[in-house]
Structures are given as structure tokens and as C-alpha cells.
Amino acid sequence: MTTIEELRKDRWLFYMEGILLMALGILAIVLPQVTTVSLAVLAGIFLIIAGAIMFFRAFRHGAGRIFWLSLLSGIIAIATGGFMLNNLAAGMYVLTMFLVIFLILEGSLKIILANSVKSHRNWGYLLFSGITTLLLALFIIIGMPTTIFWALGLLFGIYLLVAGFSMIAFGIGLEKSYEERAH
């Protein structure tokens, strides 16, 4: 079974993923400041929860190396989460930098994926998505530091919108390429 045939079996997942990503993308684009602040707050909360779990795990393991590693990890996560919640601008900056790293990796991987499925009729959508994602990372970097207050939400929304569109288009292309092979 070829890669295209394997992907075609679950093409409905591409449609569902695409629709969900596009809906979330539109919401993030309409409310970029709210999205940026929300992402920073959620990250802070998640870090505190993860830190508390690590802290609890440290005491479950008792004395020893695992205790100290878990305890230290928990303290760092709780402190980082608390810092992000108490200083949202710094939290947004950190998250913006993580987004830049993510976009660079994601864009690069989509370009690699596009090149590996060039025989597929709609491979160009994946390439387009990868290039667009790399351009979004560059845009954030150029606009620093003022972009931290709105760029995270806006660019995250654009990323979601483009990714959703490319997943739907890729799924449609999977069906069309199957129909063409059947005839």
C-alpha cells in the first residue's frame, strides 16, 4: 500500500482537522489580543499544574536522585508558571519565542512532507502551508518587541486558518487522485 493509499483511508480526518483548525483560526484572528493573553494565562496555569504533579511525584519516590530531580523540576515549573501569570508581558514574550521556534520547525517539516508526496496532485498546498508558516515566523521576529501583544494571537490564527485550508484541500485531492486512478 502506498503512502497516498494509506492517507486516503483516513481522509475524513483531514476534513475534520481542517474545519476545526479554520474555525479556531478565524476566532483567533478576530480577537488577537484576547488570544495572546489567553495563551499566556493558559501556559502559566499548565506550568503550575505540571509543577504541582512533579512536586507530588517527588515525595512519592522518597529520597534519592529521582526525588531531587522531580522536586527541582516541580519548583521550576511552578515558579515559571507563577512568573508568567504575574508578568503577562514576559509570558507573552516567552510564548512568542516558542511560537517562532514551532513555526520554523513546522514550516520546515511541511516542506519536507510536500517534497515526499510530489506524486500527489495537491502536494503544492502542503508546500504553500510550509512556506507561509516560515514567513509567519520571520514576521514575528522582525516586529519584536511590540508584536508580542498581538502577534501571537493573530499569527496563531493565520497559521490555524492556513493549516486547516491545506488539510481540507489535501483530503479533497486524495479523493480525486483515487477517482482518477480508478478510471
C-alpha positions in Angstrom: 0.0 0.0 0.0 1.4 3.4 -1.0 1.6 6.4 1.3 -1.2 8.1 -0.7 -3.5 5.0 -0.3 -2.8 4.9 3.4 -3.6 8.6 3.8 -6.8 8.2 1.6 -8.3 5.7 4.1 -8.5 8.4 6.7 -9.2 11.4 4.5 -12.2 12.3 6.6 -9.8 13.1 9.4 -8.1 15.7 7.2 -11.6 17.3 6.7 -12.4 17.3 10.4 -9.0 18.6 11.3 -9.2 21.3 8.6 -12.7 22.5 9.7 -11.7 22.7 13.3 -8.4 24.5 12.6 -10.1 27.0 10.3 -12.8 27.8 12.9 -10.3 28.3 15.7 -8.1 30.4 13.3 -10.9 32.8 12.5 -11.7 33.2 16.2 -8.0 33.9 17.0 -7.7 36.4 14.1 -10.8 38.3 15.2 -9.6 38.5 18.8 -5.7 38.6 18.6 -5.1 40.4 21.9 -7.5 38.1 23.8 -5.9 35.1 22.2 -2.4 36.2 23.1 -3.3 36.9 26.7 -5.3 33.7 26.9 -2.4 31.6 25.6 -0.1 33.2 28.2 -2.5 32.6 31.0 -3.2 29.0 30.0 0.6 28.3 29.7 1.1 29.7 33.2 -1.7 27.6 34.6 -0.5 24.4 32.9 3.0 25.0 34.2 1.7 25.4 37.7 -0.4 22.2 37.4 2.5 20.3 35.9 4.9 21.6 38.6 2.5 20.5 41.3 2.3 17.0 39.9 6.1 16.8 39.7 6.4 18.1 43.2 3.9 15.4 44.4 5.7 12.7 42.4 9.0 13.7 44.2 7.6 12.8 47.6 6.1 9.6 46.3 9.6 8.4 45.2 11.2 9.2 48.5 14.8 10.1 49.0 17.3 9.7 46.2 18.1 11.1 42.8 14.6 10.9 41.4 13.3 12.8 44.4 15.7 15.7 43.9 15.2 15.8 40.1 11.4 15.7 40.4 11.4 18.3 43.2 13.6 20.7 41.3 11.6 20.2 38.1 8.4 20.9 40.0 9.7 24.0 41.7 11.0 25.4 38.4 7.7 24.7 36.6 5.6 26.3 39.5 7.9 29.3 39.6 7.8 29.8 35.8 4.0 29.4 35.7 3.6 31.9 38.6 6.0 34.3 36.9 4.0 34.1 33.7 0.8 34.8 35.5 2.2 37.7 37.4 4.0 39.2 34.4 1.9 38.6 31.4 4.1 40.7 29.1 7.1 38.5 29.9 4.9 35.4 29.5 3.7 36.6 26.1 7.3 37.3 25.0 8.4 33.7 26.0 5.4 32.2 24.3 6.0 34.3 21.2 9.6 33.0 21.0 8.3 29.4 21.4 5.8 30.1 18.6 8.7 31.3 16.4 10.6 28.1 17.0 7.5 26.0 16.4 6.6 27.8 13.2 10.2 27.3 11.9 10.1 23.6 12.7 6.5 23.1 11.4 7.1 25.0 8.2 10.3 23.0 7.5 8.6 19.7 8.1 5.6 20.6 5.9 8.0 21.5 3.1 9.8 18.1 3.6 6.4 16.3 3.6 5.3 18.1 0.4 8.5 17.1 -1.3 7.9 13.4 -0.3 4.4 13.3 -1.8 5.1 15.2 -5.1 3.3 12.5 -7.0 0.1 13.6 -5.3 -1.9 16.1 -7.2 -2.3 18.6 -4.4 1.1 18.4 -2.8 1.5 22.1 -3.6 -0.9 23.0 -0.8 1.4 21.4 1.8 4.3 23.3 0.2 2.3 26.6 0.4 1.5 25.9 4.0 5.1 25.3 4.9 6.4 28.4 3.1 3.6 30.5 4.7 4.5 29.2 8.1 8.1 30.1 7.7 7.1 33.6 6.6 5.0 34.0 9.7 8.0 33.2 11.9 10.0 35.8 10.1 7.3 38.4 10.5 7.2 37.9 14.3 11.0 38.2 14.6 11.1 41.4 12.6 8.4 43.1 14.6 9.8 42.3 18.1 9.2 43.6 20.8 6.0 45.4 20.0 4.5 42.4 18.3 4.3 40.4 21.5 1.0 42.0 22.5 -1.0 40.9 19.4 1.2 38.9 17.0 0.9 35.6 18.9 -2.9 35.6 18.7 -3.1 36.9 15.1 -0.3 34.8 13.7 -1.5 31.7 15.5 -4.9 32.4 14.0 -3.5 32.7 10.5 -1.4 29.6 11.0 -4.5 27.7 12.0 -6.5 29.1 9.1 -3.8 28.1 6.5 -3.2 24.7 8.1 -7.0 24.0 8.1 -7.4 25.0 4.5 -4.4 22.9 3.4 -5.7 19.8 5.3 -9.1 20.1 3.6 -7.6 20.7 0.2 -5.2 17.7 0.7 -8.1 15.5 1.7 -10.1 16.5 -1.4 -7.1 15.8 -3.5 -6.7 12.3 -2.0 -10.3 11.5 -3.1 -9.7 13.0 -6.6 -6.5 11.1 -7.2 -8.2 7.9 -6.1 -11.0 8.5 -8.6 -8.6 9.3 -11.4 -6.7 6.0 -10.7 -10.0 4.1 -10.7 -10.9 5.2 -14.2 
